[in-house]
């Protein structure tokens, strides 16, 4: 088991970092949505889908 972990340590570290980034992005989107902001990254003026992303 230890030899497998050592042999794949690079992959494990990169995967953990990517997982943390994804979790941080999703958490940021959830916080922004709860504060009434847009989760798509653009403003809502003139947006056809505004009613579906706002409360």
PDB file with SEQRES, HELIX, SHEET and CRYST1 records, atoms N, CA, C and O in Angstrom:
SEQRES   1 A   55  UNK UNK UNK UNK UNK UNK UNK UNK UNK UNK UNK UNK UNK          
SEQRES   2 A   55  UNK UNK UNK UNK UNK UNK UNK UNK UNK UNK UNK UNK UNK          
SEQRES   3 A   55  UNK UNK UNK UNK UNK UNK UNK UNK UNK UNK UNK UNK UNK          
SEQRES   4 A   55  UNK UNK UNK UNK UNK UNK UNK UNK UNK UNK UNK UNK UNK          
SEQRES   5 A   55  UNK UNK UNK                                                  
HELIX    1 AA1 UNK A    2  UNK A    7  1                                   6    
HELIX    2 AA2 UNK A    9  UNK A   34  1                                  26    
HELIX    3 AA3 UNK A   50  UNK A   53  1                                   4    
CRYST1    1.000    1.000    1.000  90.00  90.00  90.00 P 1           1          
ATOM      1  N   UNK A   1       0.830  -1.195   0.000  1.00  0.00           N  
ATOM      2  CA  UNK A   1       0.000   0.000   0.000  1.00  0.00           C  
ATOM      3  C   UNK A   1       0.872   1.255   0.000  1.00  0.00           C  
ATOM      4  O   UNK A   1       0.605   2.192  -0.753  1.00  0.00           O  
ATOM      5  N   UNK A   2       1.901   1.282   0.829  1.00  0.00           N  
ATOM      6  CA  UNK A   2       2.794   2.443   0.907  1.00  0.00           C  
ATOM      7  C   UNK A   2       3.520   2.638  -0.417  1.00  0.00           C  
ATOM      8  O   UNK A   2       3.704   3.773  -0.857  1.00  0.00           O  
ATOM      9  N   UNK A   3       3.930   1.558  -1.052  1.00  0.00           N  
ATOM     10  CA  UNK A   3       4.650   1.689  -2.324  1.00  0.00           C  
ATOM     11  C   UNK A   3       3.738   2.252  -3.409  1.00  0.00           C  
ATOM     12  O   UNK A   3       4.185   3.021  -4.260  1.00  0.00           O  
ATOM     13  N   UNK A   4       2.467   1.872  -3.383  1.00  0.00           N  
ATOM     14  CA  UNK A   4       1.516   2.407  -4.357  1.00  0.00           C  
ATOM     15  C   UNK A   4       1.335   3.900  -4.152  1.00  0.00           C  
ATOM     16  O   UNK A   4       1.316   4.661  -5.120  1.00  0.00           O  
ATOM     17  N   UNK A   5       1.199   4.334  -2.890  1.00  0.00           N  
ATOM     18  CA  UNK A   5       1.041   5.761  -2.584  1.00  0.00           C  
ATOM     19  C   UNK A   5       2.278   6.531  -3.040  1.00  0.00           C  
ATOM     20  O   UNK A   5       2.155   7.587  -3.661  1.00  0.00           O  
ATOM     21  N   UNK A   6       3.451   6.018  -2.742  1.00  0.00           N  
ATOM     22  CA  UNK A   6       4.681   6.697  -3.147  1.00  0.00           C  
ATOM     23  C   UNK A   6       4.825   6.739  -4.668  1.00  0.00           C  
ATOM     24  O   UNK A   6       5.304   7.731  -5.217  1.00  0.00           O  
ATOM     25  N   UNK A   7       4.419   5.683  -5.343  1.00  0.00           N  
ATOM     26  CA  UNK A   7       4.522   5.638  -6.801  1.00  0.00           C  
ATOM     27  C   UNK A   7       3.550   6.610  -7.464  1.00  0.00           C  
ATOM     28  O   UNK A   7       3.804   7.076  -8.575  1.00  0.00           O  
ATOM     29  N   UNK A   8       2.447   6.920  -6.798  1.00  0.00           N  
ATOM     30  CA  UNK A   8       1.413   7.789  -7.366  1.00  0.00           C  
ATOM     31  C   UNK A   8       1.282   9.108  -6.620  1.00  0.00           C  
ATOM     32  O   UNK A   8       0.247   9.768  -6.717  1.00  0.00           O  
ATOM     33  N   UNK A   9       2.292   9.498  -5.891  1.00  0.00           N  
ATOM     34  CA  UNK A   9       2.221  10.691  -5.057  1.00  0.00           C  
ATOM     35  C   UNK A   9       1.952  11.955  -5.876  1.00  0.00           C  
ATOM     36  O   UNK A   9       1.167  12.804  -5.452  1.00  0.00           O  
ATOM     37  N   UNK A  10       2.578  12.089  -7.021  1.00  0.00           N  
ATOM     38  CA  UNK A  10       2.354  13.262  -7.870  1.00  0.00           C  
ATOM     39  C   UNK A  10       0.909  13.382  -8.312  1.00  0.00           C  
ATOM     40  O   UNK A  10       0.326  14.465  -8.266  1.00  0.00           O  
ATOM     41  N   UNK A  11       0.339  12.283  -8.735  1.00  0.00           N  
ATOM     42  CA  UNK A  11      -1.056  12.275  -9.166  1.00  0.00           C  
ATOM     43  C   UNK A  11      -1.991  12.583  -8.008  1.00  0.00           C  
ATOM     44  O   UNK A  11      -2.973  13.306  -8.176  1.00  0.00           O  
ATOM     45  N   UNK A  12      -1.695  12.046  -6.848  1.00  0.00           N  
ATOM     46  CA  UNK A  12      -2.533  12.291  -5.673  1.00  0.00           C  
ATOM     47  C   UNK A  12      -2.490  13.765  -5.285  1.00  0.00           C  
ATOM     48  O   UNK A  12      -3.527  14.356  -4.984  1.00  0.00           O  
ATOM     49  N   UNK A  13      -1.306  14.360  -5.288  1.00  0.00           N  
ATOM     50  CA  UNK A  13      -1.166  15.769  -4.908  1.00  0.00           C  
ATOM     51  C   UNK A  13      -1.886  16.674  -5.908  1.00  0.00           C  
ATOM     52  O   UNK A  13      -2.627  17.571  -5.506  1.00  0.00           O  
ATOM     53  N   UNK A  14      -1.676  16.448  -7.199  1.00  0.00           N  
ATOM     54  CA  UNK A  14      -2.334  17.265  -8.230  1.00  0.00           C  
ATOM     55  C   UNK A  14      -3.846  17.105  -8.146  1.00  0.00           C  
ATOM     56  O   UNK A  14      -4.572  18.092  -8.272  1.00  0.00           O  
ATOM     57  N   UNK A  15      -4.331  15.903  -7.940  1.00  0.00           N  
ATOM     58  CA  UNK A  15      -5.777  15.667  -7.816  1.00  0.00           C  
ATOM     59  C   UNK A  15      -6.351  16.378  -6.604  1.00  0.00           C  
ATOM     60  O   UNK A  15      -7.443  16.941  -6.677  1.00  0.00           O  
ATOM     61  N   UNK A  16      -5.634  16.361  -5.496  1.00  0.00           N  
ATOM     62  CA  UNK A  16      -6.106  17.039  -4.285  1.00  0.00           C  
ATOM     63  C   UNK A  16      -6.167  18.548  -4.498  1.00  0.00           C  
ATOM     64  O   UNK A  16      -7.113  19.198  -4.056  1.00  0.00           O  
ATOM     65  N   UNK A  17      -5.165  19.105  -5.169  1.00  0.00           N  
ATOM     66  CA  UNK A  17      -5.161  20.546  -5.443  1.00  0.00           C  
ATOM     67  C   UNK A  17      -6.319  20.920  -6.359  1.00  0.00           C  
ATOM     68  O   UNK A  17      -7.005  21.913  -6.116  1.00  0.00           O  
ATOM     69  N   UNK A  18      -6.543  20.135  -7.409  1.00  0.00           N  
ATOM     70  CA  UNK A  18      -7.667  20.410  -8.309  1.00  0.00           C  
ATOM     71  C   UNK A  18      -9.008  20.294  -7.589  1.00  0.00           C  
ATOM     72  O   UNK A  18      -9.914  21.089  -7.839  1.00  0.00           O  
ATOM     73  N   UNK A  19      -9.139  19.326  -6.710  1.00  0.00           N  
ATOM     74  CA  UNK A  19     -10.370  19.169  -5.942  1.00  0.00           C  
ATOM     75  C   UNK A  19     -10.613  20.387  -5.053  1.00  0.00           C  
ATOM     76  O   UNK A  19     -11.741  20.870  -4.957  1.00  0.00           O  
ATOM     77  N   UNK A  20      -9.560  20.885  -4.404  1.00  0.00           N  
ATOM     78  CA  UNK A  20      -9.694  22.076  -3.570  1.00  0.00           C  
ATOM     79  C   UNK A  20     -10.106  23.290  -4.396  1.00  0.00           C  
ATOM     80  O   UNK A  20     -10.924  24.092  -3.946  1.00  0.00           O  
ATOM     81  N   UNK A  21      -9.555  23.433  -5.585  1.00  0.00           N  
ATOM     82  CA  UNK A  21      -9.925  24.561  -6.452  1.00  0.00           C  
ATOM     83  C   UNK A  21     -11.395  24.474  -6.851  1.00  0.00           C  
ATOM     84  O   UNK A  21     -12.109  25.477  -6.813  1.00  0.00           O  
ATOM     85  N   UNK A  22     -11.848  23.288  -7.230  1.00  0.00           N  
ATOM     86  CA  UNK A  22     -13.249  23.107  -7.624  1.00  0.00           C  
ATOM     87  C   UNK A  22     -14.182  23.402  -6.455  1.00  0.00           C  
ATOM     88  O   UNK A  22     -15.205  24.064  -6.633  1.00  0.00           O  
ATOM     89  N   UNK A  23     -13.844  22.923  -5.271  1.00  0.00           N  
ATOM     90  CA  UNK A  23     -14.669  23.178  -4.084  1.00  0.00           C  
ATOM     91  C   UNK A  23     -14.710  24.674  -3.780  1.00  0.00           C  
ATOM     92  O   UNK A  23     -15.765  25.196  -3.419  1.00  0.00           O  
ATOM     93  N   UNK A  24     -13.581  25.373  -3.920  1.00  0.00           N  
ATOM     94  CA  UNK A  24     -13.539  26.811  -3.664  1.00  0.00           C  
ATOM     95  C   UNK A  24     -14.394  27.580  -4.669  1.00  0.00           C  
ATOM     96  O   UNK A  24     -15.088  28.524  -4.291  1.00  0.00           O  
ATOM     97  N   UNK A  25     -14.355  27.191  -5.933  1.00  0.00           N  
ATOM     98  CA  UNK A  25     -15.159  27.864  -6.957  1.00  0.00           C  
ATOM     99  C   UNK A  25     -16.642  27.644  -6.704  1.00  0.00           C  
ATOM    100  O   UNK A  25     -17.429  28.587  -6.792  1.00  0.00           O  
ATOM    101  N   UNK A  26     -17.030  26.424  -6.395  1.00  0.00           N  
ATOM    102  CA  UNK A  26     -18.435  26.129  -6.116  1.00  0.00           C  
ATOM    103  C   UNK A  26     -18.898  26.882  -4.872  1.00  0.00           C  
ATOM    104  O   UNK A  26     -20.004  27.423  -4.855  1.00  0.00           O  
ATOM    105  N   UNK A  27     -18.068  26.922  -3.833  1.00  0.00           N  
ATOM    106  CA  UNK A  27     -18.419  27.665  -2.624  1.00  0.00           C  
ATOM    107  C   UNK A  27     -18.587  29.148  -2.907  1.00  0.00           C  
ATOM    108  O   UNK A  27     -19.492  29.785  -2.367  1.00  0.00           O  
ATOM    109  N   UNK A  28     -17.729  29.701  -3.745  1.00  0.00           N  
ATOM    110  CA  UNK A  28     -17.837  31.109  -4.119  1.00  0.00           C  
ATOM    111  C   UNK A  28     -19.134  31.379  -4.880  1.00  0.00           C  
ATOM    112  O   UNK A  28     -19.793  32.393  -4.652  1.00  0.00           O  
ATOM    113  N   UNK A  29     -19.494  30.473  -5.779  1.00  0.00           N  
ATOM    114  CA  UNK A  29     -20.741  30.630  -6.541  1.00  0.00           C  
ATOM    115  C   UNK A  29     -21.956  30.559  -5.624  1.00  0.00           C  
ATOM    116  O   UNK A  29     -22.912  31.314  -5.802  1.00  0.00           O  
ATOM    117  N   UNK A  30     -21.927  29.662  -4.647  1.00  0.00           N  
ATOM    118  CA  UNK A  30     -23.052  29.532  -3.715  1.00  0.00           C  
ATOM    119  C   UNK A  30     -23.182  30.789  -2.862  1.00  0.00           C  
ATOM    120  O   UNK A  30     -24.286  31.294  -2.659  1.00  0.00           O  
ATOM    121  N   UNK A  31     -22.035  31.301  -2.356  1.00  0.00           N  
ATOM    122  CA  UNK A  31     -22.085  32.532  -1.554  1.00  0.00           C  
ATOM    123  C   UNK A  31     -22.615  33.707  -2.364  1.00  0.00           C  
ATOM    124  O   UNK A  31     -23.421  34.494  -1.868  1.00  0.00           O  
ATOM    125  N   UNK A  32     -22.163  33.827  -3.609  1.00  0.00           N  
ATOM    126  CA  UNK A  32     -22.615  34.927  -4.462  1.00  0.00           C  
ATOM    127  C   UNK A  32     -24.101  34.814  -4.740  1.00  0.00           C  
ATOM    128  O   UNK A  32     -24.810  35.820  -4.747  1.00  0.00           O  
ATOM    129  N   UNK A  33     -24.582  33.595  -4.969  1.00  0.00           N  
ATOM    130  CA  UNK A  33     -26.009  33.370  -5.231  1.00  0.00           C  
ATOM    131  C   UNK A  33     -26.851  33.721  -4.018  1.00  0.00           C  
ATOM    132  O   UNK A  33     -27.921  34.313  -4.156  1.00  0.00           O  
ATOM    133  N   UNK A  34     -26.371  33.357  -2.807  1.00  0.00           N  
ATOM    134  CA  UNK A  34     -27.109  33.671  -1.582  1.00  0.00           C  
ATOM    135  C   UNK A  34     -27.166  35.169  -1.315  1.00  0.00           C  
ATOM    136  O   UNK A  34     -28.109  35.657  -0.692  1.00  0.00           O  
ATOM    137  N   UNK A  35     -26.154  35.901  -1.788  1.00  0.00           N  
ATOM    138  CA  UNK A  35     -26.127  37.349  -1.609  1.00  0.00           C  
ATOM    139  C   UNK A  35     -26.924  38.073  -2.690  1.00  0.00           C  
ATOM    140  O   UNK A  35     -26.995  39.302  -2.696  1.00  0.00           O  
ATOM    141  N   UNK A  36     -27.516  37.322  -3.590  1.00  0.00           N  
ATOM    142  CA  UNK A  36     -28.349  37.915  -4.627  1.00  0.00           C  
ATOM    143  C   UNK A  36     -27.602  38.276  -5.883  1.00  0.00           C  
ATOM    144  O   UNK A  36     -28.153  38.951  -6.752  1.00  0.00           O  
ATOM    145  N   UNK A  37     -26.372  37.850  -6.005  1.00  0.00           N  
ATOM    146  CA  UNK A  37     -25.573  38.162  -7.184  1.00  0.00           C  
ATOM    147  C   UNK A  37     -25.803  37.174  -8.302  1.00  0.00           C  
ATOM    148  O   UNK A  37     -26.508  36.177  -8.144  1.00  0.00           O  
ATOM    149  N   UNK A  38     -25.201  37.466  -9.420  1.00  0.00           N  
ATOM    150  CA  UNK A  38     -25.295  36.599 -10.575  1.00  0.00           C  
ATOM    151  C   UNK A  38     -24.183  35.563 -10.506  1.00  0.00           C  
ATOM    152  O   UNK A  38     -23.040  35.906 -10.207  1.00  0.00           O  
ATOM    153  N   UNK A  39     -24.494  34.323 -10.774  1.00  0.00           N  
ATOM    154  CA  UNK A  39     -23.481  33.273 -10.717  1.00  0.00           C  
ATOM    155  C   UNK A  39     -22.800  33.048 -12.053  1.00  0.00           C  
ATOM    156  O   UNK A  39     -21.818  32.309 -12.123  1.00  0.00           O  
ATOM    157  N   UNK A  40     -23.301  33.671 -13.121  1.00  0.00           N  
ATOM    158  CA  UNK A  40     -22.697  33.435 -14.433  1.00  0.00           C  
ATOM    159  C   UNK A  40     -21.508  34.347 -14.683  1.00  0.00           C  
ATOM    160  O   UNK A  40     -20.747  34.108 -15.621  1.00  0.00           O  
ATOM    161  N   UNK A  41     -21.324  35.378 -13.882  1.00  0.00           N  
ATOM    162  CA  UNK A  41     -20.169  36.245 -14.036  1.00  0.00           C  
ATOM    163  C   UNK A  41     -20.427  37.507 -14.821  1.00  0.00           C  
ATOM    164  O   UNK A  41     -19.542  38.355 -14.934  1.00  0.00           O  
ATOM    165  N   UNK A  42     -21.619  37.652 -15.367  1.00  0.00           N  
ATOM    166  CA  UNK A  42     -21.926  38.874 -16.105  1.00  0.00           C  
ATOM    167  C   UNK A  42     -23.112  39.568 -15.457  1.00  0.00           C  
ATOM    168  O   UNK A  42     -23.781  39.001 -14.593  1.00  0.00           O  
ATOM    169  N   UNK A  43     -23.361  40.774 -15.872  1.00  0.00           N  
ATOM    170  CA  UNK A  43     -24.476  41.524 -15.321  1.00  0.00           C  
ATOM    171  C   UNK A  43     -25.801  41.037 -15.860  1.00  0.00           C  
ATOM    172  O   UNK A  43     -25.845  40.336 -16.871  1.00  0.00           O  
ATOM    173  N   UNK A  44     -26.877  41.400 -15.198  1.00  0.00           N  
ATOM    174  CA  UNK A  44     -28.189  40.909 -15.601  1.00  0.00           C  
ATOM    175  C   UNK A  44     -28.922  41.880 -16.524  1.00  0.00           C  
ATOM    176  O   UNK A  44     -29.983  41.540 -17.047  1.00  0.00           O  
ATOM    177  N   UNK A  45     -28.383  43.077 -16.734  1.00  0.00           N  
ATOM    178  CA  UNK A  45     -29.075  44.017 -17.608  1.00  0.00           C  
ATOM    179  C   UNK A  45     -29.026  43.504 -19.048  1.00  0.00           C  
ATOM    180  O   UNK A  45     -27.953  43.278 -19.608  1.00  0.00           O  
ATOM    181  N   UNK A  46     -30.195  43.329 -19.622  1.00  0.00           N  
ATOM    182  CA  UNK A  46     -30.285  42.867 -20.998  1.00  0.00           C  
ATOM    183  C   UNK A  46     -30.091  41.373 -21.168  1.00  0.00           C  
ATOM    184  O   UNK A  46     -29.964  40.901 -22.298  1.00  0.00           O  
ATOM    185  N   UNK A  47     -30.063  40.620 -20.093  1.00  0.00           N  
ATOM    186  CA  UNK A  47     -29.865  39.182 -20.178  1.00  0.00           C  
ATOM    187  C   UNK A  47     -31.214  38.486 -20.319  1.00  0.00           C  
ATOM    188  O   UNK A  47     -32.134  38.740 -19.541  1.00  0.00           O  
ATOM    189  N   UNK A  48     -31.329  37.605 -21.315  1.00  0.00           N  
ATOM    190  CA  UNK A  48     -32.585  36.884 -21.526  1.00  0.00           C  
ATOM    191  C   UNK A  48     -32.875  35.878 -20.420  1.00  0.00           C  
ATOM    192  O   UNK A  48     -34.039  35.575 -20.157  1.00  0.00           O  
ATOM    193  N   UNK A  49     -31.842  35.354 -19.768  1.00  0.00           N  
ATOM    194  CA  UNK A  49     -32.026  34.351 -18.733  1.00  0.00           C  
ATOM    195  C   UNK A  49     -32.032  34.911 -17.336  1.00  0.00           C  
ATOM    196  O   UNK A  49     -31.890  34.152 -16.377  1.00  0.00           O  
ATOM    197  N   UNK A  50     -32.190  36.211 -17.181  1.00  0.00           N  
ATOM    198  CA  UNK A  50     -32.119  36.853 -15.867  1.00  0.00           C  
ATOM    199  C   UNK A  50     -33.162  36.301 -14.896  1.00  0.00           C  
ATOM    200  O   UNK A  50     -32.876  36.132 -13.711  1.00  0.00           O  
ATOM    201  N   UNK A  51     -34.352  36.024 -15.385  1.00  0.00           N  
ATOM    202  CA  UNK A  51     -35.400  35.540 -14.480  1.00  0.00           C  
ATOM    203  C   UNK A  51     -35.083  34.159 -13.928  1.00  0.00           C  
ATOM    204  O   UNK A  51     -35.574  33.803 -12.857  1.00  0.00           O  
ATOM    205  N   UNK A  52     -34.278  33.377 -14.627  1.00  0.00           N  
ATOM    206  CA  UNK A  52     -33.969  32.029 -14.147  1.00  0.00           C  
ATOM    207  C   UNK A  52     -32.817  32.000 -13.156  1.00  0.00           C  
ATOM    208  O   UNK A  52     -32.670  31.026 -12.418  1.00  0.00           O  
ATOM    209  N   UNK A  53     -31.987  33.057 -13.120  1.00  0.00           N  
ATOM    210  CA  UNK A  53     -30.847  33.006 -12.209  1.00  0.00           C  
ATOM    211  C   UNK A  53     -31.029  33.910 -10.995  1.00  0.00           C  
ATOM    212  O   UNK A  53     -30.247  33.814 -10.049  1.00  0.00           O  
ATOM    213  N   UNK A  54     -32.016  34.767 -10.990  1.00  0.00           N  
ATOM    214  CA  UNK A  54     -32.268  35.642  -9.845  1.00  0.00           C  
ATOM    215  C   UNK A  54     -33.467  35.153  -9.065  1.00  0.00           C  
ATOM    216  O   UNK A  54     -34.306  34.407  -9.572  1.00  0.00           O  
ATOM    217  N   UNK A  55     -33.529  35.593  -7.811  1.00  0.00           N  
ATOM    218  CA  UNK A  55     -34.652  35.195  -6.948  1.00  0.00           C  
ATOM    219  C   UNK A  55     -35.942  35.777  -7.431  1.00  0.00           C  
ATOM    220  O   UNK A  55     -36.989  35.546  -6.826  1.00  0.00           O  
TER     221      UNK A  55                                                      
END                                                                             
